[in-house]
Structures are given as C-alpha cells and as structure tokens.
C-alpha cells in the first residue's frame, strides 16, 4: 500500500531527521508543515522532500492536517508527530488496513512510557474530515478500526510545558469559537485534551 507521511513541526531540528528516516523504506511522499520554526527544522525537512510549507504557529497540528492531505500524492495519509517512533513491523504491514470498509486507523500510543490511549494516525484522503474540534475522529462518521501496534511518543520538558499551555489556550479558544453552542457535553474533553 502506498501512503504519504504528513508531519507538522515546530523547532524539531533535533528529532525531525530521525522521524523522517523511519519512513524512508516505506514511502517516497512526505509533506512537512513548518510552523515558523526558529531552528533548522525547515532545512532538515528539505533533505527529504520539496513539499515543505511554512505556516503560522499554532499549538496544535490538527487544523493543518486537512490542507496537508490535499498536497499528498497517495490516498492513504499517515500523520506523525516528529517525536513519535513507529514500530517497523507496523510500517511493513500497513497494507492490511487497505480495505474498502476502512477509512481510518487508530494506533495505541505511549507517551514517555505511559499509556496515552488510541490516536488516529492513518486515514484515507477524502473520507475523513479533520477539524479543530476536540476528538474530531469520534464524530467524523469514518469507518475506523483500532490497531494493536504501538507508537512511542517521546516528549521533552518543553513539549510538556507547551502541551499544558495548549490545554489552557484551547479551552478559551473553544469557548470563544463555539460560544453559541452548548459546551456541557464537551467539558471533559476541553479539560482533558488528547495532545
């Protein structure tokens, strides 16, 4: 199965090259969105692809995945964070998910060794709409399966600090954007952001 890899990165020069290298034997299509990095992220991404786009910094990658998928060559898109490490057996066997009745695949992720639940990381272009809403995949209507393959997510103290700030900012953002919507059913998700 052919698939494109999509990565949204901010100041990831220390991790981006290793992240991209893990996919090099499995795909020839990378789309990297650089969110105004102040280091060598852009230069490193350009070693692997001409599809490197500078976009404004925001704390979450989710709003950028949809436009990035439009630039992908293949129908299947694998979304990865620069600090995620994929099991090579998983990458070799992604074709088992290339079935007519599957639109997206959730993978089990461990964040610094702790169970972080399942995250959508492989999806069929045009079948799943990614939005800035929390847990967009739950209400997407996509035909989705969960995989037993594990993704290792290795975060630094700076990543954790940014994530906490993002949770705080997101709560305000969602309340402003959806101020005319009853947020009561979403309160647990606003407090417990997946990223």
C-alpha positions in Angstrom: 0.0 0.0 0.0 1.3 3.4 -0.9 0.9 6.1 1.7 2.0 9.7 2.3 3.6 10.9 5.6 2.4 14.2 7.0 4.3 16.0 9.8 3.6 19.3 11.4 6.7 20.6 13.1 7.9 23.4 15.3 11.5 23.7 16.3 12.2 20.0 15.7 15.7 20.0 14.2 16.9 17.6 16.9 14.2 15.0 16.2 12.8 15.5 12.7 15.6 13.7 10.7 15.2 10.5 12.7 11.5 10.7 12.5 11.6 11.0 8.7 14.2 8.3 8.3 12.0 5.7 9.9 9.6 6.0 7.0 12.1 6.2 4.1 11.9 2.5 3.2 8.1 2.6 3.1 7.2 5.8 1.2 8.5 8.4 -1.2 6.0 11.1 -0.3 6.5 13.4 2.6 4.5 16.6 3.4 6.1 18.8 6.2 4.4 21.9 7.6 6.9 24.0 9.4 5.0 26.2 12.0 7.5 29.1 12.0 10.4 27.2 13.5 13.4 29.2 14.7 15.9 26.4 14.2 17.0 24.1 11.3 13.7 22.3 11.0 13.0 23.6 7.5 16.5 22.8 6.3 16.2 19.2 7.6 12.8 18.7 6.1 14.0 19.8 2.7 16.6 17.0 2.7 13.6 14.6 2.4 11.0 16.5 0.3 10.3 19.6 -1.7 6.9 19.7 -0.1 7.9 21.8 2.9 5.4 24.6 3.7 5.8 27.5 6.2 2.6 28.1 8.1 1.7 30.3 11.1 2.4 28.8 14.5 -0.5 27.4 16.5 -0.1 25.0 19.4 -1.9 22.0 17.8 -1.3 20.4 14.4 -4.9 19.3 13.8 -6.1 22.2 11.7 -3.1 21.7 9.4 -3.6 18.1 8.5 -6.5 18.6 6.2 -4.7 21.1 3.9 -1.6 19.0 4.0 -3.5 15.9 2.8 -4.5 17.9 -0.3 -0.8 18.0 -1.1 -0.3 14.3 -0.5 0.3 12.0 -3.5 -1.4 9.0 -2.1 -4.9 8.2 -0.9 -3.7 6.9 2.5 -2.0 9.5 4.8 0.0 8.7 7.9 0.0 11.5 10.4 3.1 11.5 12.7 4.5 13.9 15.2 8.2 14.5 15.0 8.6 12.9 18.4 6.8 9.7 17.6 8.6 6.5 16.9 6.9 3.8 14.8 7.3 0.0 15.1 9.0 -1.1 11.8 6.8 -4.2 11.7 3.8 -1.9 11.8 5.1 0.1 8.8 5.8 -3.0 6.9 2.2 -4.3 7.4 0.1 -1.1 6.8 -1.3 -2.7 3.7 -3.5 -4.9 5.8 -5.6 -1.8 6.5 -6.1 -1.1 2.8 -9.7 -2.4 2.6 -12.8 -0.9 1.2 -14.6 -0.8 4.5 -11.9 1.1 6.5 -11.4 4.9 6.4 -9.1 5.4 9.4 -6.9 3.5 11.8 -6.2 4.4 15.5 -2.9 3.3 17.0 -2.1 2.7 20.6 0.3 5.4 21.8 2.6 5.5 24.8 3.6 9.0 25.9 7.0 8.8 27.7 6.1 5.2 28.7 2.6 5.9 29.9 -0.5 4.7 28.1 -1.9 7.6 26.2 -4.8 5.8 24.6 -5.5 5.4 20.9 -4.9 8.1 18.3 -5.9 8.3 14.7 -2.7 8.2 12.6 -3.6 6.6 9.3 -6.5 7.8 7.2 -7.9 7.7 3.7 -7.8 11.1 2.0 -11.3 12.5 1.3 -13.0 10.1 3.7 -12.3 11.8 7.0 -12.5 15.5 7.6 -10.1 16.8 10.2 -11.2 19.8 12.1 -10.0 21.9 15.0 -12.7 20.3 17.2 -11.5 18.1 20.1 -11.6 14.4 19.3 -12.7 15.2 15.7 -12.5 11.5 14.8 -15.2 10.4 17.3 -17.9 12.2 15.3 -16.5 12.0 11.8 -18.6 9.1 10.7 -15.5 7.4 9.4 -15.3 3.6 9.4 -12.5 3.2 11.8 -10.5 0.3 13.3 -8.0 0.2 16.2 -4.6 -1.4 15.8 -2.6 -3.2 18.4 0.6 -1.7 17.0 2.3 0.8 19.4 3.6 4.3 18.7 6.2 5.6 21.2 5.8 9.3 21.9 8.9 10.8 23.5 8.4 14.3 24.8 10.8 16.7 26.4 10.0 19.0 29.4 9.5 21.9 26.9 6.9 19.7 25.0 5.1 19.0 28.2 5.1 22.7 29.1 3.7 23.6 25.7 1.1 20.9 25.9 -0.2 22.3 29.3 -0.3 25.8 27.8 -2.1 24.5 24.8 -4.8 22.9 27.0 -5.3 26.2 28.8 -5.4 28.2 25.5 -7.7 25.6 23.8 -10.3 25.9 26.5 -10.5 29.6 25.9 -10.4 29.2 22.1 -13.2 26.6 22.0 -15.4 28.7 24.3 -14.9 31.7 22.1 -15.3 30.0 18.8 -18.3 27.9 19.9 -19.8 30.5 22.3 -23.3 29.9 21.0 -23.0 26.1 21.3 -23.9 24.1 24.4 -20.4 23.0 25.6 -21.7 20.9 28.5 -21.3 17.6 26.7 -17.7 18.5 25.7 -16.4 19.8 29.1 -14.5 16.6 29.9 -12.7 16.8 26.6 -11.9 20.5 27.0 -10.1 19.8 30.2 -8.5 16.5 29.0 -7.0 17.4 25.7 -5.6 14.5 23.7 -2.5 16.4 22.7 
